[in-house]
Amino acid sequence: MVSKKVTIVNAQGFHMRPANVFAAAMMKHPCDVTLRVNGKDVNAKSLMNIIAACIKCGNEVEVICNGADEDAALAEAVEMIESGFGE
């Protein structure tokens, strides 16, 4: 298991477009990917769960990856969040 805490930087937070891009990217990895935000664990491969978590700009999110390819999944997830999803 690997994890890293990152802060959401895009002004609109995890709205529909970045949540969809993020979930689709995480689906490519065979490991479990979880977002821990506001004391809740969210399945990062589920668009609806990400949207339901209401992740806003400035929220600190811990990305947790567990299983095969976990290092690559974590690196991709962190890069996407820190880049603000290109927004």
Biopython code that builds the backbone (N, CA, C, O; Angstrom):
import numpy as np
from Bio.PDB.StructureBuilder import StructureBuilder

atoms = [
    (1, "MET", "N", (0.849, -1.183, 0.000)),
    (1, "MET", "CA", (0.000, 0.000, 0.000)),
    (1, "MET", "C", (0.893, 1.245, 0.000)),
    (1, "MET", "O", (1.856, 1.341, 0.761)),
    (2, "VAL", "N", (0.551, 2.182, -0.863)),
    (2, "VAL", "CA", (1.242, 3.467, -0.917)),
    (2, "VAL", "C", (0.198, 4.567, -0.860)),
    (2, "VAL", "O", (-0.941, 4.377, -1.286)),
    (3, "SER", "N", (0.595, 5.729, -0.327)),
    (3, "SER", "CA", (-0.355, 6.840, -0.265)),
    (3, "SER", "C", (0.391, 8.162, -0.272)),
    (3, "SER", "O", (1.584, 8.226, 0.026)),
    (4, "LYS", "N", (-0.330, 9.204, -0.616)),
    (4, "LYS", "CA", (0.230, 10.551, -0.583)),
    (4, "LYS", "C", (-0.919, 11.539, -0.420)),
    (4, "LYS", "O", (-1.999, 11.358, -0.983)),
    (5, "LYS", "N", (-0.664, 12.593, 0.367)),
    (5, "LYS", "CA", (-1.661, 13.656, 0.539)),
    (5, "LYS", "C", (-1.376, 14.768, -0.453)),
    (5, "LYS", "O", (-0.235, 15.202, -0.613)),
    (6, "VAL", "N", (-2.436, 15.222, -1.118)),
    (6, "VAL", "CA", (-2.337, 16.319, -2.075)),
    (6, "VAL", "C", (-3.512, 17.264, -1.854)),
    (6, "VAL", "O", (-4.531, 16.888, -1.275)),
    (7, "THR", "N", (-3.351, 18.489, -2.324)),
    (7, "THR", "CA", (-4.407, 19.492, -2.195)),
    (7, "THR", "C", (-5.023, 19.754, -3.556)),
    (7, "THR", "O", (-4.314, 19.899, -4.552)),
    (8, "ILE", "N", (-6.348, 19.813, -3.594)),
    (8, "ILE", "CA", (-7.060, 20.107, -4.841)),
    (8, "ILE", "C", (-6.798, 21.562, -5.203)),
    (8, "ILE", "O", (-7.067, 22.461, -4.405)),
    (9, "VAL", "N", (-6.273, 21.797, -6.405)),
    (9, "VAL", "CA", (-5.879, 23.151, -6.790)),
    (9, "VAL", "C", (-6.799, 23.794, -7.825)),
    (9, "VAL", "O", (-6.837, 25.020, -7.929)),
    (10, "ASN", "N", (-7.542, 22.992, -8.594)),
    (10, "ASN", "CA", (-8.393, 23.637, -9.592)),
    (10, "ASN", "C", (-9.593, 24.317, -8.931)),
    (10, "ASN", "O", (-10.208, 23.772, -8.015)),
    (11, "ALA", "N", (-9.905, 25.498, -9.410)),
    (11, "ALA", "CA", (-10.875, 26.386, -8.758)),
    (11, "ALA", "C", (-12.247, 25.758, -8.565)),
    (11, "ALA", "O", (-12.929, 26.064, -7.587)),
    (12, "GLN", "N", (-12.660, 24.894, -9.468)),
    (12, "GLN", "CA", (-13.995, 24.305, -9.396)),
    (12, "GLN", "C", (-14.018, 22.985, -8.621)),
    (12, "GLN", "O", (-15.072, 22.365, -8.477)),
    (13, "GLY", "N", (-12.868, 22.562, -8.128)),
    (13, "GLY", "CA", (-12.805, 21.306, -7.392)),
    (13, "GLY", "C", (-12.964, 20.114, -8.319)),
    (13, "GLY", "O", (-12.705, 20.210, -9.519)),
    (14, "PHE", "N", (-13.391, 18.990, -7.759)),
    (14, "PHE", "CA", (-13.581, 17.751, -8.512)),
    (14, "PHE", "C", (-14.978, 17.757, -9.110)),
    (14, "PHE", "O", (-15.837, 16.989, -8.676)),
    (15, "HIS", "N", (-15.223, 18.616, -10.108)),
    (15, "HIS", "CA", (-16.534, 18.627, -10.762)),
    (15, "HIS", "C", (-16.585, 17.526, -11.820)),
    (15, "HIS", "O", (-15.659, 16.719, -11.901)),
    (16, "MET", "N", (-17.622, 17.472, -12.617)),
    (16, "MET", "CA", (-17.889, 16.338, -13.500)),
    (16, "MET", "C", (-16.739, 15.998, -14.453)),
    (16, "MET", "O", (-16.359, 14.831, -14.549)),
    (17, "ARG", "N", (-16.178, 16.979, -15.156)),
    (17, "ARG", "CA", (-15.149, 16.669, -16.149)),
    (17, "ARG", "C", (-13.897, 16.074, -15.514)),
    (17, "ARG", "O", (-13.477, 14.990, -15.920)),
    (18, "PRO", "N", (-13.277, 16.746, -14.523)),
    (18, "PRO", "CA", (-12.081, 16.134, -13.956)),
    (18, "PRO", "C", (-12.372, 14.819, -13.223)),
    (18, "PRO", "O", (-11.536, 13.915, -13.224)),
    (19, "ALA", "N", (-13.525, 14.709, -12.610)),
    (19, "ALA", "CA", (-13.869, 13.462, -11.925)),
    (19, "ALA", "C", (-13.968, 12.316, -12.930)),
    (19, "ALA", "O", (-13.524, 11.203, -12.649)),
    (20, "ASN", "N", (-14.546, 12.583, -14.094)),
    (20, "ASN", "CA", (-14.669, 11.567, -15.136)),
    (20, "ASN", "C", (-13.301, 11.174, -15.668)),
    (20, "ASN", "O", (-13.015, 9.987, -15.823)),
    (21, "VAL", "N", (-12.450, 12.158, -15.950)),
    (21, "VAL", "CA", (-11.100, 11.896, -16.448)),
    (21, "VAL", "C", (-10.306, 11.095, -15.413)),
    (21, "VAL", "O", (-9.607, 10.142, -15.757)),
    (22, "PHE", "N", (-10.422, 11.490, -14.154)),
    (22, "PHE", "CA", (-9.687, 10.826, -13.079)),
    (22, "PHE", "C", (-10.145, 9.380, -12.911)),
    (22, "PHE", "O", (-9.316, 8.472, -12.850)),
    (23, "ALA", "N", (-11.451, 9.160, -12.835)),
    (23, "ALA", "CA", (-11.981, 7.807, -12.643)),
    (23, "ALA", "C", (-11.580, 6.904, -13.808)),
    (23, "ALA", "O", (-11.202, 5.751, -13.598)),
    (24, "ALA", "N", (-11.662, 7.423, -15.030)),
    (24, "ALA", "CA", (-11.285, 6.631, -16.200)),
    (24, "ALA", "C", (-9.806, 6.263, -16.167)),
    (24, "ALA", "O", (-9.442, 5.141, -16.518)),
    (25, "ALA", "N", (-8.958, 7.188, -15.752)),
    (25, "ALA", "CA", (-7.519, 6.914, -15.657)),
    (25, "ALA", "C", (-7.236, 5.865, -14.589)),
    (25, "ALA", "O", (-6.386, 4.996, -14.787)),
    (26, "MET", "N", (-7.931, 5.934, -13.468)),
    (26, "MET", "CA", (-7.693, 4.983, -12.385)),
    (26, "MET", "C", (-8.210, 3.586, -12.733)),
    (26, "MET", "O", (-7.681, 2.588, -12.242)),
    (27, "MET", "N", (-9.244, 3.514, -13.581)),
    (27, "MET", "CA", (-9.783, 2.213, -14.009)),
    (27, "MET", "C", (-8.748, 1.398, -14.777)),
    (27, "MET", "O", (-8.847, 0.172, -14.828)),
    (28, "LYS", "N", (-7.775, 2.048, -15.363)),
    (28, "LYS", "CA", (-6.743, 1.351, -16.144)),
    (28, "LYS", "C", (-5.774, 0.581, -15.253)),
    (28, "LYS", "O", (-5.043, -0.286, -15.733)),
    (29, "HIS", "N", (-5.766, 0.889, -13.968)),
    (29, "HIS", "CA", (-4.844, 0.242, -13.036)),
    (29, "HIS", "C", (-5.563, -0.884, -12.294)),
    (29, "HIS", "O", (-6.703, -0.714, -11.862)),
    (30, "PRO", "N", (-4.896, -2.040, -12.145)),
    (30, "PRO", "CA", (-5.552, -3.178, -11.489)),
    (30, "PRO", "C", (-5.679, -3.048, -9.965)),
    (30, "PRO", "O", (-6.441, -3.790, -9.345)),
    (31, "CYS", "N", (-4.945, -2.118, -9.362)),
    (31, "CYS", "CA", (-4.982, -1.975, -7.903)),
    (31, "CYS", "C", (-6.234, -1.222, -7.443)),
    (31, "CYS", "O", (-6.935, -0.602, -8.243)),
    (32, "ASP", "N", (-6.492, -1.292, -6.147)),
    (32, "ASP", "CA", (-7.556, -0.493, -5.549)),
    (32, "ASP", "C", (-7.039, 0.931, -5.392)),
    (32, "ASP", "O", (-5.903, 1.136, -4.964)),
    (33, "VAL", "N", (-7.861, 1.910, -5.734)),
    (33, "VAL", "CA", (-7.495, 3.319, -5.574)),
    (33, "VAL", "C", (-8.597, 3.991, -4.762)),
    (33, "VAL", "O", (-9.771, 3.955, -5.134)),
    (34, "THR", "N", (-8.200, 4.602, -3.650)),
    (34, "THR", "CA", (-9.144, 5.240, -2.740)),
    (34, "THR", "C", (-8.735, 6.686, -2.508)),
    (34, "THR", "O", (-7.550, 6.996, -2.384)),
    (35, "LEU", "N", (-9.725, 7.565, -2.451)),
    (35, "LEU", "CA", (-9.500, 8.953, -2.053)),
    (35, "LEU", "C", (-10.048, 9.107, -0.648)),
    (35, "LEU", "O", (-11.221, 8.822, -0.407)),
    (36, "ARG", "N", (-9.225, 9.550, 0.274)),
    (36, "ARG", "CA", (-9.674, 9.803, 1.643)),
    (36, "ARG", "C", (-9.799, 11.315, 1.798)),
    (36, "ARG", "O", (-8.802, 12.035, 1.758)),
    (37, "VAL", "N", (-11.024, 11.786, 1.973)),
    (37, "VAL", "CA", (-11.281, 13.224, 2.078)),
    (37, "VAL", "C", (-12.352, 13.459, 3.135)),
    (37, "VAL", "O", (-13.364, 12.760, 3.176)),
    (38, "ASN", "N", (-12.119, 14.438, 3.977)),
    (38, "ASN", "CA", (-13.064, 14.785, 5.040)),
    (38, "ASN", "C", (-13.456, 13.575, 5.878)),
    (38, "ASN", "O", (-14.612, 13.445, 6.282)),
    (39, "GLY", "N", (-12.500, 12.692, 6.140)),
    (39, "GLY", "CA", (-12.758, 11.527, 6.981)),
    (39, "GLY", "C", (-13.499, 10.395, 6.305)),
    (39, "GLY", "O", (-13.847, 9.411, 6.959)),
    (40, "LYS", "N", (-13.753, 10.510, 4.995)),
    (40, "LYS", "CA", (-14.471, 9.470, 4.272)),
    (40, "LYS", "C", (-13.567, 8.861, 3.216)),
    (40, "LYS", "O", (-12.738, 9.554, 2.626)),
    (41, "ASP", "N", (-13.727, 7.563, 2.976)),
    (41, "ASP", "CA", (-13.017, 6.883, 1.906)),
    (41, "ASP", "C", (-13.929, 6.779, 0.695)),
    (41, "ASP", "O", (-15.086, 6.372, 0.801)),
    (42, "VAL", "N", (-13.383, 7.158, -0.470)),
    (42, "VAL", "CA", (-14.156, 7.197, -1.709)),
    (42, "VAL", "C", (-13.458, 6.318, -2.741)),
    (42, "VAL", "O", (-12.243, 6.409, -2.918)),
    (43, "ASN", "N", (-14.219, 5.473, -3.417)),
    (43, "ASN", "CA", (-13.675, 4.654, -4.495)),
    (43, "ASN", "C", (-13.312, 5.569, -5.659)),
    (43, "ASN", "O", (-14.195, 6.166, -6.276)),
    (44, "ALA", "N", (-12.022, 5.685, -5.964)),
    (44, "ALA", "CA", (-11.555, 6.609, -7.000)),
    (44, "ALA", "C", (-11.819, 6.105, -8.409)),
    (44, "ALA", "O", (-11.525, 6.805, -9.378)),
    (45, "LYS", "N", (-12.365, 4.912, -8.539)),
    (45, "LYS", "CA", (-12.706, 4.384, -9.857)),
    (45, "LYS", "C", (-14.185, 4.597, -10.163)),
    (45, "LYS", "O", (-14.670, 4.184, -11.216)),
    (46, "SER", "N", (-14.894, 5.236, -9.253)),
    (46, "SER", "CA", (-16.330, 5.464, -9.421)),
    (46, "SER", "C", (-16.620, 6.956, -9.577)),
    (46, "SER", "O", (-16.456, 7.735, -8.638)),
    (47, "LEU", "N", (-17.047, 7.334, -10.761)),
    (47, "LEU", "CA", (-17.394, 8.729, -11.034)),
    (47, "LEU", "C", (-18.443, 9.237, -10.049)),
    (47, "LEU", "O", (-18.300, 10.332, -9.506)),
    (48, "MET", "N", (-19.476, 8.467, -9.817)),
    (48, "MET", "CA", (-20.558, 8.917, -8.938)),
    (48, "MET", "C", (-20.079, 9.086, -7.491)),
    (48, "MET", "O", (-20.497, 10.023, -6.811)),
    (49, "ASN", "N", (-19.218, 8.198, -7.021)),
    (49, "ASN", "CA", (-18.699, 8.339, -5.658)),
    (49, "ASN", "C", (-17.835, 9.578, -5.515)),
    (49, "ASN", "O", (-17.888, 10.257, -4.489)),
    (50, "ILE", "N", (-17.032, 9.881, -6.545)),
    (50, "ILE", "CA", (-16.189, 11.084, -6.507)),
    (50, "ILE", "C", (-17.073, 12.327, -6.468)),
    (50, "ILE", "O", (-16.834, 13.228, -5.664)),
    (51, "ILE", "N", (-18.084, 12.386, -7.321)),
    (51, "ILE", "CA", (-18.994, 13.541, -7.362)),
    (51, "ILE", "C", (-19.726, 13.680, -6.029)),
    (51, "ILE", "O", (-19.869, 14.788, -5.513)),
    (52, "ALA", "N", (-20.189, 12.562, -5.469)),
    (52, "ALA", "CA", (-20.937, 12.589, -4.208)),
    (52, "ALA", "C", (-20.089, 13.072, -3.029)),
    (52, "ALA", "O", (-20.628, 13.544, -2.028)),
    (53, "ALA", "N", (-18.765, 12.952, -3.147)),
    (53, "ALA", "CA", (-17.886, 13.371, -2.051)),
    (53, "ALA", "C", (-17.749, 14.893, -1.956)),
    (53, "ALA", "O", (-17.229, 15.402, -0.963)),
    (54, "CYS", "N", (-18.214, 15.629, -2.983)),
    (54, "CYS", "CA", (-18.183, 17.108, -2.982)),
    (54, "CYS", "C", (-16.782, 17.640, -2.646)),
    (54, "CYS", "O", (-16.621, 18.428, -1.714)),
    (55, "ILE", "N", (-15.791, 17.210, -3.397)),
    (55, "ILE", "CA", (-14.407, 17.609, -3.153)),
    (55, "ILE", "C", (-14.173, 18.985, -3.767)),
    (55, "ILE", "O", (-14.274, 19.156, -4.982)),
    (56, "LYS", "N", (-13.862, 19.954, -2.929)),
    (56, "LYS", "CA", (-13.734, 21.362, -3.330)),
    (56, "LYS", "C", (-12.272, 21.783, -3.448)),
    (56, "LYS", "O", (-11.372, 21.089, -2.975)),
    (57, "CYS", "N", (-12.052, 22.928, -4.084)),
    (57, "CYS", "CA", (-10.730, 23.521, -4.164)),
    (57, "CYS", "C", (-10.209, 23.768, -2.743)),
    (57, "CYS", "O", (-10.934, 24.279, -1.889)),
    (58, "GLY", "N", (-8.971, 23.408, -2.505)),
    (58, "GLY", "CA", (-8.371, 23.594, -1.189)),
    (58, "GLY", "C", (-8.490, 22.392, -0.271)),
    (58, "GLY", "O", (-7.795, 22.319, 0.743)),
    (59, "ASN", "N", (-9.367, 21.437, -0.612)),
    (59, "ASN", "CA", (-9.475, 20.216, 0.204)),
    (59, "ASN", "C", (-8.194, 19.404, 0.097)),
    (59, "ASN", "O", (-7.617, 19.270, -0.982)),
    (60, "GLU", "N", (-7.757, 18.862, 1.235)),
    (60, "GLU", "CA", (-6.629, 17.936, 1.208)),
    (60, "GLU", "C", (-7.195, 16.531, 1.021)),
    (60, "GLU", "O", (-8.114, 16.114, 1.725)),
    (61, "VAL", "N", (-6.627, 15.816, 0.059)),
    (61, "VAL", "CA", (-7.079, 14.479, -0.283)),
    (61, "VAL", "C", (-5.898, 13.528, -0.154)),
    (61, "VAL", "O", (-4.802, 13.816, -0.636)),
    (62, "GLU", "N", (-6.125, 12.402, 0.494)),
    (62, "GLU", "CA", (-5.090, 11.371, 0.532)),
    (62, "GLU", "C", (-5.442, 10.325, -0.516)),
    (62, "GLU", "O", (-6.521, 9.733, -0.484)),
    (63, "VAL", "N", (-4.515, 10.107, -1.444)),
    (63, "VAL", "CA", (-4.688, 9.085, -2.477)),
    (63, "VAL", "C", (-4.020, 7.823, -1.949)),
    (63, "VAL", "O", (-2.838, 7.832, -1.606)),
    (64, "ILE", "N", (-4.789, 6.733, -1.885)),
    (64, "ILE", "CA", (-4.289, 5.466, -1.355)),
    (64, "ILE", "C", (-4.427, 4.411, -2.448)),
    (64, "ILE", "O", (-5.518, 4.189, -2.975)),
    (65, "CYS", "N", (-3.314, 3.765, -2.784)),
    (65, "CYS", "CA", (-3.315, 2.718, -3.800)),
    (65, "CYS", "C", (-2.803, 1.433, -3.166)),
    (65, "CYS", "O", (-1.816, 1.442, -2.431)),
    (66, "ASN", "N", (-3.482, 0.330, -3.455)),
    (66, "ASN", "CA", (-3.132, -0.945, -2.846)),
    (66, "ASN", "C", (-3.289, -2.065, -3.866)),
    (66, "ASN", "O", (-4.390, -2.316, -4.358)),
    (67, "GLY", "N", (-2.177, -2.741, -4.185)),
    (67, "GLY", "CA", (-2.229, -3.872, -5.100)),
    (67, "GLY", "C", (-1.217, -3.744, -6.216)),
    (67, "GLY", "O", (-0.301, -2.923, -6.158)),
    (68, "ALA", "N", (-1.397, -4.570, -7.234)),
    (68, "ALA", "CA", (-0.497, -4.569, -8.382)),
    (68, "ALA", "C", (-0.509, -3.203, -9.056)),
    (68, "ALA", "O", (-1.574, -2.612, -9.234)),
    (69, "ASP", "N", (0.657, -2.698, -9.430)),
    (69, "ASP", "CA", (0.793, -1.427, -10.159)),
    (69, "ASP", "C", (0.466, -0.210, -9.287)),
    (69, "ASP", "O", (0.157, 0.862, -9.808)),
    (70, "GLU", "N", (0.533, -0.375, -7.961)),
    (70, "GLU", "CA", (0.135, 0.705, -7.061)),
    (70, "GLU", "C", (1.006, 1.949, -7.199)),
    (70, "GLU", "O", (0.500, 3.067, -7.096)),
    (71, "ASP", "N", (2.303, 1.774, -7.432)),
    (71, "ASP", "CA", (3.195, 2.937, -7.558)),
    (71, "ASP", "C", (2.853, 3.769, -8.788)),
    (71, "ASP", "O", (2.831, 4.998, -8.721)),
    (72, "ALA", "N", (2.589, 3.110, -9.901)),
    (72, "ALA", "CA", (2.232, 3.819, -11.131)),
    (72, "ALA", "C", (0.888, 4.526, -10.974)),
    (72, "ALA", "O", (0.720, 5.655, -11.436)),
    (73, "ALA", "N", (-0.066, 3.865, -10.326)),
    (73, "ALA", "CA", (-1.385, 4.467, -10.114)),
    (73, "ALA", "C", (-1.266, 5.709, -9.242)),
    (73, "ALA", "O", (-1.871, 6.739, -9.539)),
    (74, "LEU", "N", (-0.489, 5.616, -8.168)),
    (74, "LEU", "CA", (-0.312, 6.758, -7.272)),
    (74, "LEU", "C", (0.350, 7.916, -8.000)),
    (74, "LEU", "O", (-0.082, 9.061, -7.867)),
    (75, "ALA", "N", (1.390, 7.630, -8.764)),
    (75, "ALA", "CA", (2.093, 8.684, -9.500)),
    (75, "ALA", "C", (1.160, 9.395, -10.471)),
    (75, "ALA", "O", (1.174, 10.623, -10.561)),
    (76, "GLU", "N", (0.348, 8.626, -11.198)),
    (76, "GLU", "CA", (-0.583, 9.231, -12.153)),
    (76, "GLU", "C", (-1.655, 10.051, -11.440)),
    (76, "GLU", "O", (-1.979, 11.156, -11.874)),
    (77, "ALA", "N", (-2.204, 9.522, -10.356)),
    (77, "ALA", "CA", (-3.248, 10.224, -9.614)),
    (77, "ALA", "C", (-2.738, 11.543, -9.056)),
    (77, "ALA", "O", (-3.399, 12.575, -9.181)),
    (78, "VAL", "N", (-1.564, 11.508, -8.442)),
    (78, "VAL", "CA", (-0.988, 12.718, -7.846)),
    (78, "VAL", "C", (-0.690, 13.752, -8.924)),
    (78, "VAL", "O", (-0.971, 14.936, -8.739)),
    (79, "GLU", "N", (-0.128, 13.318, -10.042)),
    (79, "GLU", "CA", (0.194, 14.241, -11.132)),
    (79, "GLU", "C", (-1.076, 14.912, -11.657)),
    (79, "GLU", "O", (-1.078, 16.116, -11.912)),
    (80, "MET", "N", (-2.149, 14.146, -11.818)),
    (80, "MET", "CA", (-3.405, 14.711, -12.319)),
    (80, "MET", "C", (-3.963, 15.756, -11.354)),
    (80, "MET", "O", (-4.389, 16.831, -11.777)),
    (81, "ILE", "N", (-3.960, 15.443, -10.075)),
    (81, "ILE", "CA", (-4.516, 16.370, -9.081)),
    (81, "ILE", "C", (-3.657, 17.627, -8.975)),
    (81, "ILE", "O", (-4.179, 18.742, -8.975)),
    (82, "GLU", "N", (-2.334, 17.446, -8.884)),
    (82, "GLU", "CA", (-1.447, 18.598, -8.724)),
    (82, "GLU", "C", (-1.435, 19.508, -9.948)),
    (82, "GLU", "O", (-1.157, 20.702, -9.830)),
    (83, "SER", "N", (-1.735, 18.952, -11.129)),
    (83, "SER", "CA", (-1.766, 19.759, -12.352)),
    (83, "SER", "C", (-3.087, 20.508, -12.503)),
    (83, "SER", "O", (-3.233, 21.340, -13.399)),
    (84, "GLY", "N", (-4.046, 20.215, -11.630)),
    (84, "GLY", "CA", (-5.360, 20.862, -11.720)),
    (84, "GLY", "C", (-6.175, 20.374, -12.896)),
    (84, "GLY", "O", (-7.088, 21.063, -13.353)),
    (85, "PHE", "N", (-5.853, 19.191, -13.391)),
    (85, "PHE", "CA", (-6.566, 18.579, -14.511)),
    (85, "PHE", "C", (-6.551, 19.452, -15.761)),
    (85, "PHE", "O", (-7.462, 19.385, -16.585)),
    (86, "GLY", "N", (-5.509, 20.271, -15.895)),
    (86, "GLY", "CA", (-5.380, 21.105, -17.079)),
    (86, "GLY", "C", (-6.317, 22.294, -17.119)),
    (86, "GLY", "O", (-6.488, 22.916, -18.167)),
    (87, "GLU", "N", (-6.926, 22.616, -15.987)),
    (87, "GLU", "CA", (-7.867, 23.744, -15.970)),
    (87, "GLU", "C", (-7.186, 25.015, -15.518)),
    (87, "GLU", "O", (-7.825, 26.065, -15.443)),
]
sb = StructureBuilder()
sb.init_structure("model")
sb.init_model(0)
sb.init_chain("A")
sb.init_seg("    ")
for serial, (resi, resn, name, xyz) in enumerate(atoms, 1):
    if name == "N":
        sb.init_residue(resn, " ", resi, " ")
    sb.init_atom(name, np.array(xyz, "f"), 0.0, 1.0, " ", f" {name:<3s}", serial, name[0])
structure = sb.get_structure()
